[in-house]
């Protein structure tokens, strides 16, 4: 099925027109494929950005937790050092447990 165009001088082949149409269709297909590729890359980059942000927030949370644990550890180490001192133990026994030495007399006044 060949279609032919009429020209002033007679019948002319439709080859150039079909060739242009095929070329135009090929360019449209190429642009469509490239658009899909670019869109896909944008989606991948966006997903990676969101994941990176999520990981950064988790890292900040963990670093905060680590610093809190280190502060608690330092306080406990200080408490351990204090508990090795007999004078400190005596103060704790008097304050918390209400203990007295055998030769002491405690007076309690009611308000």
Secondary structure, 3 states (H helix, E strand, C coil): CCCEEEECCEEEECHHHHHHHHHHHHHHHHHHHHHHHHHHHHHHHHHHHHHHHHHHHHHHHHHHHHHHHHHHHHHHHHHHHHHCCHHHHHHHHHHHHCCCCCCCCCCCCCC
